[in-house]
Amino acid sequence: MSSTLVICLVISVLAVISYVWGKIPMALTAVVSLAAFVLFGCLSPEDALTYFGNANGIMIMSMFVVAAGLQRTQFVKKVANSVNSFAKGSITKVMFGYVIVSVILSQFIQSPMIVFGIMAPMMIETCKSMNVSPSKVMFPLGVSAIATCSAFPLGSGATVAAELNGYLSASEYTDFQVGLTDPMKARFPLVIVCIIWCVFFAYRFAPDHKVEHSGEALGKGRKPEEKPALKPFQEVAGYVIFFAVTLALLFQKQINSVLTAPTWLICFIGAVMMVVCGVLEGREALKTLNLSMYLLFVGAMAMSGALASSGAGEIIGNAIAGVAQSVGNPYIIGLVFFLVPFLMTQVMQNRGVMMIFIPIAIQACKSMGANPVGIIIMVQAACLTAFMTPMATPAVPMIMAEGDYSFTDMVKQSLIPAVLFCVVTVLWTMTAFPLFA
């Protein structure tokens, strides 16, 4: 084990301890750990700087502005009133409506962060009208977007099978192929369990923080300022811009065949237009930019990058492959290949963990003459259902900001669904896609 890897692991452990301890602001911990990674050679200065201009970071900040613009209109109040009229004071009915819409959007928009950014303003307004703290509902709303992303062969989910077959082809193990509906077949029970948990149980375990929201990053204890209604043009512009951004994200593939429109640019243009059209004043837009959350995101990306570049993933992955080959029980093998990537994705970005573990899983199956289809789908599911820490996926810092969650809040709320998702996924997948026919 190299000294750089040891130093990287020490810095990462200290950062996580600081997050859990909660006595030091998480944003400060994030930037100090980033500086430490650079000082001790775990990250190059150039790589560290790229995290400040990361596309996901720009998306997060842009979506805060776009969401605040919609929230400045009467639309969210109308939606909230309609939801409340249907729910008749039942938070379960409210959660059912929002979670189902979130799951549907997650099949067409590959970024859970964007889905959450679309849904959060309406949920916040519903919370206001029901006198419910957003901290009770933001976590399940976010988890429903993260854990079900691309589960069905619709939109971005239609490419999952092709991507996994690409890994099989690159590993020269083409005796088995992933069918178009195989990922859906493997993940469907998880989707159902996720919906049930988020609708009926999650809010019961959520903290009850006094969080005030009005589309701005308000400080604790400050009451939101009552603002006059927008003029007709600005009101309509707020609707048009928000839904134009949503539609552009839904049909991004088609747009990219004509124009160059990456996700961050779509969100950024939407944010700029909210100010240009007068939906938000420049000062209002700036107030929505949660700097602490952004720095937390930057630090999380830095930790993920440092761990990936140090080789920690490959070392752990190869060790797991060795264990898998020595274990005869396919369910234990499946548990290992779900649990380890799931835990690693709490401190490394899910895409990076997938790129490490899927080829390792294929090679392990190849050496055993086993069917790798279920295992590689499960590795992917494990990486996509990581939601315990801000390092797991860019959506989590946004969830933490809107719910005013601490690091400890996130971990506590995640324990039960994490165990449920793990048990359901392993038992079902290893039964539906047996390693040995």
N, C-alpha and C positions, 0 to 999 in steps of 0.2 A: 504494500500500500504506500503510495507516494506521500511525501510531506504536504504537497499542495492539497491532496484529497483530505488528509487529516485536518489541516487548517480550515478547509472549506466546511467540513462536517462540524468542527468546533464552533465556528461562527454561526452556522445555521442553527445548531442546538441552543446556543446562547440567545439568538434572536427569538426562537420559539419560546424559550423560558421567559423572556421579557414580555412577549405577547400575552402569555398565560398569566404572568405576575400582575400585569395591568397597572403598575405604578408609574411606568414611563409611557408617554403618549405613543401609540402604535406608529404614527407617522415618523416620530423621532427615531424609534427603534429601526424602522425600515431604512431610513437614509443613513444611519450610522452603520448598519450592517452592510449596505451597499458600499460605503466608503472603505469598510474593513476588507471586503472582497477585493477591492482594487489595490489597497495598500499591501496586502499579503499575496498578490499575484494570482488570485483565484479568477479574477476578471480583468480584462484589459481596459484601460481608460476609455478607449473607443467604444467597446461593447457596452460599458456602463452608461455612456452618454446616449446610446441608441434607445435605452429603456425610457428615457424622458420624452422621446418622440415616437414611442411605440404606437402602432396603429390602433391597438385596443384601448390605449390610454386616451387617444384623441376621440375614439368612439364614445367612451364613457363620458368624458366632459361634454362632448357635443350633445349626447342624448339627455344629459341633465338640462341643457338649455332648451332642447326641443320639447322635452316633457314639461318644463316650466312654462313654456309658451302655450301648450295645450291647457295646462292647469289655469292659466290666466284667463282663458275663455270660459264661457258658460257651459261648454260641452261636458266637462267632467262632473259638474254639478247636476246636469240633466241625467247623465248616466247613473250617478250615485243615487239620485232620487228614484229613478226607475228600478234600480237594483233593490233599494230599500223597500220600495212598494211591493216588489215581488217577494223579497225575503221576509218582510214583516218582522224585522228585528232579529231574525235568525242568522247568526254568524255562519252556521253550517251551510245554509242556502247561499249566502254570499260567497263563501269559499268555493262551493261547487261551481257556480257560474264563472268565477275568475280563473279557477284552476283548469276547467275544461277548455276555455278559450286559450289559456297559456299553453296547454298541451297541443292544441291544434296549430297554433302559430309556430311552435317549436319543430313541427314537421316541415315547415316551409322556410323558416329563417334559421340558419345554422348556428347563429350566435345567441345563446341563452341570455347574454347581457342585453342584447337588443330587445328580445322578447320581454324581459323584465322591465326595460326602459319604457316600452309601450304600455304595459299593464299597470305599472306602479302609480302613475298620476291618478288614474281612475280609482284604484284601490285606496289611495290616500284620501281622496275626497269622500269615498264611501265611509271610511273610518271616521272622518270628521262628523258626518251627518249621523252616524250611529254612536258617536261618543266612545269609540273604541281606539285604543292606542295602535298605531301602525306596527309597533313591535310585536303585536300578537299575530300578525298576518304576513309580514314581509318575508319571513323565512320560508313558510310553505309555498308562497307564491313563487319565490325564486327557485326552490327545489323542484317544483313542478316543471319549470322551464329547463333546468339543468339535466335532471335525471331522465327526461323523456325525449331529449333532443335527437332528431333523426332516427327515431325508433321504427318508423314505418317507411315503406318505399315510396314516399311522396317528397317532392322538392329535393332538398339536399340529401334526404335519406335514400333516394334512388341510386346514389353513387356509392353507398357504403359497400355493397357486394363487390363492385368493380375494384374499389380500393383494396379490399381484403384479398381478392384474387390476384391483384398486383403483387402483394407481399408473397403469396404462394408461388407465383411465377418467378419472382426474383430469387426465392430460396430454392428454386428448381424442385418443387414438390407439388406437381400438378396432377397427382393421382386423385386429388380431391378438389372440388370447386365449391365456392359459396354461391348458393342460388339467390336470386333477387329477393325472395321473401324469407330467406333463412334468418337474417338479422331481426326481422319483425317477429318471427316464430320464437326466437330465443329470448327477446326482450319483452314480449307482450305481457307475461305475468308480472314483471317488474313495473311496467307502466300501470297496470291495474292496482297493484299494491301501493305504488306511489300516489295515485289519485286518491285512494281510500285514506291513506295516512294524512295527506295534505288537507283533505276536506273535513275529515271527522275527528282527527286526533291532534295534529301538529299544534294548533293554536292553544290547546290545553296545556302544552308544555313550554310555550313561549313566554319570555319575560314580559312584564307589563310596565314598560317604560313610559314616562310622560314625554312624548315626542310631538313637537309642533311642526307642521309642514305647511308651506304655502307655495311650493315650487321654488323655494329658496333654501340655501344652506343655513337655516336659522340656528342660533345658539340655543343651548338648553335653557328653558325657563322663559324665553322671550315669546311673547304672543305675536302671531302673524298679523301684519298690518293689513287693515281693510282697504282695498283699492277700489276705485270707481270702475264701473263696467266699461269695457272697451267700446270704441266707436264701431259702427257696423262693418266698415272695411277691415279694420284690424281683427274683429271677431271672426269674420269669414276667412281672413288670411291665416289665422291661427289654425282653423280646421283644415284648410287646404294644404298648408305646409306640413302639418303632422301626418295627414293621411297620404300625402304625396311621398313623404319619406318612407312610410310603412309599405306602400305599394312598390316603391323603387327597391326596397329590400326584398320583398316577395318575388319580384321579377328581375332580380339583379342579373341573372344569367342571360336573359334576353337583352337587357340593356347593354351588357358588356359585349354583345355581338356587334353593336353599333358604336358605342362610346366606351371609353375607359372610365369605369365607375366603381372603384373599390368601395367596400362598406364604409370605411372611415370617411371617405369623401362625401358620400350620400348624407351621412349624419352631420358632417361639418357644414355642408351647404344648407341643410335644414336649420341648423343653429344660426347661421349668418342671416338667413332670410327672416327668421323670427325677429331679429333686431331691425333689419332693413325695412320690413313692412310695419314696424311699430307695435308689434304684438308685445314685445318686451323692450324697455328702455335699455340702453347700454349698461347702466348701473345695475339694473335688475338682472341682466344676463350674467354679469360678473359675479353677483352674489350667489348665483346657482352653482358656481364652480367650486366644488368642495376640495380645497387644496390638500387637506389632511388625508382624505380618501385617495386622492391622486398619488400622493407621495407613498402611501401604503401600497398602492398598486405597483408603483415603480420598484419599491424595495422587494416586493413579492416576485416580480419578474427577474430581478437581479439574483435573488436566491435560487430561483429555478434555473437560470442560465449558468450560475456558478456550479451547481450540483451536476448539471448535465455535462458541462465542459470538463469537469474534474474526473469524469469516468465513473462516478458513484453508481449510476444506473446500470451500466454494463456489468460491473462487479457483482451487484446484487442479483441482476438477471441471470448471469451465468451460474451463480450459486443455486438459485432457485431451479434452474434447468437440471442441475445435477441431482438435487433432492427429488424432483419429479420423476426422473428416470429410475430412481431407487425405490420409489413407492409404487405398490401394485394397485392400490385402491383408486379408481378413476375419480371418485368424489373428493378424495383428499387432494389429488393432483389439481382438480378443478378449483378447490378452495384456495390452494396456494397461488394459482395463477389469477384468481380474482382479488384475493386479499392483499397481496404484496403490491400489485400495480395501484390498487385503490389507496393504500396507505402512502405510497410514493407520490401519487398525484396530489396529495395534500401539501407537498413542498416543492413539487415540480409541475410544470405545465402539462396538461393532459396529452397534448399532441406529442411532446417529447417522450413521455413515458410509453405511449403507444409505439412510437418508432423504435424504441429499445426492446420492448417486451414481445411484440407480435412476432418479429423474426426469431427471437429466442424460443418462443412457444412452438413455432413451426419446426425449428431444428430439433427440439426435444421430442415432438411427435414423430418427426421423420426418423429419428434414431430408434424409436419404439415401434415403428410401423403403424402408428395410430392415426385416427381421423382428427385432423387439427381444426375442423370447421367450428365446432362448439367452443373450443378453447380460445381461438383468436377472436371470435365474437364476444366471448366473455371478458377477455382482456380489454377490448374496446369499451364494453359496457362499464367495466370497473373504472376506467379512466374518465368516462363521460359522467359518471355518477358521483364524482368527487366534489364535495361542497362544504367540507368542514372548516377550511381555513382560507384566508385571502390569497394564499399562494396557489390554490387548486385551480381556479378558473377566474377570468376577469369579471364574471358576474358577481362573485362573492363580495368584493369591496363595495360594489354598488348596493347590494342587499344590506350590508352592514351600515352603510351611510343612511339609507332610508329607514331602517329599523332601529338605528342607534344601538347596534349590537357591539359588545366587546368580543374579543377573541374567545373568551371563556363562554360567553353566551352562544356563540356559533358551535363550539364543540359540544356543549351540553345538549343543544337541540338536535345535533346530528347523530348522537350515539344510537338512539333507538332505530331511526330509519336506516342508518348504515348497516346495522345488524340484520334488519329485515330484508333489505335489498340484497345483501350478501347471501343469506340463507336461501331466499327464493330463487335468485339467479343461478346459484351453483346447483341446487337440487334439480331445478327444471332443465337447465341447459345440458347438464351431464346425463340426464335421462333422455331428453329429446335428441341429443347428438352424442351418442356413446362413443368413447374413445376407441373401443374395440368392438367390431361388429360380431 
